[in-house]
Amino acid sequence: MKTIIATEKAPGAIGPYSQGVKAGNFVFVSGQLPIDPATGAFAGPCIKCQTKQSLLNIQAILEAQGLSLKNVVKTTVLLQNIGDFAAMNEVYAEFFTEECPARAAFEVAKLPKDALVEIEAIAYAE
């Protein structure tokens, strides 16, 4: 059985998908663009501010299920430019400080709305 997760504290889906889905003990958070849910606009033009907002959106979706970033076991980071990896990683390290999740990072040709970053996550609820 699955449970759909939705919160107004993260941007709404811009297509036919859910912000998050709980299945068993796992929570799957859809890729989060750096959209500020209060304004509907990007958090800023730089990779650091966009990474921060994407992670804040993930955090809000997890909190709607009573979880935190400490429950994250895997993330996937999609970057418009792999040259932004170090700056993205600097911000990412502020959110995941210990017992960090597994991670993959890829450069992609283009992201929705011309975002610089999109991040998805898988969390485990004990």
PyMOL commands that set and color helices and strands:
alter all, ss='L'
color gray80, all
select helices_A, chain A and resi 47-63+69-71+82-95+112-114
alter helices_A, ss='H'
color red, helices_A
select strands_A, chain A and resi 2-5+20-23+26-32+72-79+102-107+117-124
alter strands_A, ss='S'
color yellow, strands_A
deselect
rebuild
show_as cartoon
